[in-house]
Amino acid sequence: MYSDAMGKLVLRLTVGILLLLHGVAKIMHPGSLEFIASTLASAGLPAEISYAIYIGEVTAPLMLIFGYYTRIGGLIIVVNMLFAIGLVHQHELFSLTKHGGWSLELQAFYLLGGLSVALLGSGKYAIKQG
C-alpha cells in the first residue's frame, strides 16, 4: 500500500536524481560530448548519436523524478547504460577496485535501477501512474 508506493518513489528519485547530475555535468562541460562522439565513431557508429546522451542522462531521469512515462524512462536508462558499458567500460567487466568492489558498481546501479523502475512502474506518487 503506502510502503509500496513510497518504495517506488524513493527508487525513482534516487536513480533519477543521481543520474541527472551526470547529465547536468555534461551540459555544463560540453567537451565531454567530443569524447563520446569519438568513442562512437571508433566503434563504427555515427558520432551524432552522442547527442542521445542528453536523452539518457537528462530527459529519462526527469521522467523518473516526475513519474511521467516512468517505465519508458527506465528502459531509456537501461539502453543508455548498455551503450556506456559496451563502448567505454567493457574492459572493466571482470575487474575489482583496489577496495574489492566491482569496477562497474555505478554503471550496474544505473542499469539495474532503470530496469527495476521499468518493471515496477511509477507507483502512486507520479504525474502519470503506471
N, C-alpha and C positions, 0 to 999 in steps of 0.2 A: 504494500500500500504506500504509505508515505516514505518508508525507508527505501523501497524500490525506486520511487521517483527521485528521491534525494540522491541515491547512489548513482543513478544515470546522470543527474545534473552535475554532481561532483566529477564524474568521469569526463563528461563533455567539456566542462570548464577547465579541468586540468590539462587534457590533451590540447584543447583549443587555444588556451592562453599561452601555454609553453611553446607550442609550435608557431603561433602568431608572432612571438618575439623573434624567432628566426626569420620570418618573412619581413618584419619591420626592419631588422638589421640589413637585409638585402635591399630594401628600399632606400635606406639611409646610406648604404655603401654599394652603389650600383656596379662598381668594378667587379664584385663577386659574380655578376652575371656573365662577365667575359670568361671566367674560369669554367662556369657551367657550359657556356656555348662551345668553348674549345674542347671540353670533355665529350660533349655530344658529337661534335664534328670528328673527333678522333675515333669515335665508335661508329662512324658512318651514318650518323643521323643529322638532320638539318639543325644548324645552330639556332635557328629561330625558335625551336622548341623550348629553348632556355627560358623564354618568357612565361611558359606554363608554370614555372616555379612560383609565380605570384598567385596562380590559382591554387596550387597545392599548399602554399605556406601563408597565404593571406585570406583568400576567399573561403576555402574549405574550413580553416579554423574559425572564421567568423560564422559560418553556417553551424558549426558545433556550438559555439558560445551562445548564439541566439536561439538555437533549436529550430532552424529553418532548413528543411530537407536534410535533416541530420544524417540519415543513412547514406545519402549520396555524398555528403561531405566526408563521411568516414571512408567511403570507398575511394574518393579522390586522394585522401591522405595515404591510403594503402598503396595506390598506384605511384604516388609521389615517392614514397619510401622505397618501393621496389626499384624504381629508377635510381634513386640515390645509392642504394646498396649495390645494385648491379654495375653502375658506372664508376662509383668513387670508392666504395668500401668493400668490394668483393675480396680483396686480399686480406681483410680482417675477419673473415667469416669464422675461422678456426683459431683465432688468437685471443690471448688474455692480456689485460693490462698488467702493469707491474704490481698492482694490488690484488690481482687474482680475479678481477671482474672480467666479463666478456667485453671485448673491444667494441662490440656493436650494441651495447646496452641501450643507449639513447635511441638509436635507429630502431631497435626492436620494440622499445616502448611506444614510439610513434606508430610503427607498423601495426602492432597488436592492439594498441589503444584505438586506432582508427578502425580496425577490424571489429573490435568489441562494440564500438559505437554503431557501426553499420549493422551488426547482428541484433543489438539490443533496442535500437531506436532512440528517440529523443526523451521519452518519458513524459510525465505530466507537465513539467515546468519548461515549456517551449512555445515558441511562436506558432509552429505547426507541429502538432503532436504526431508521432508515428515512428 
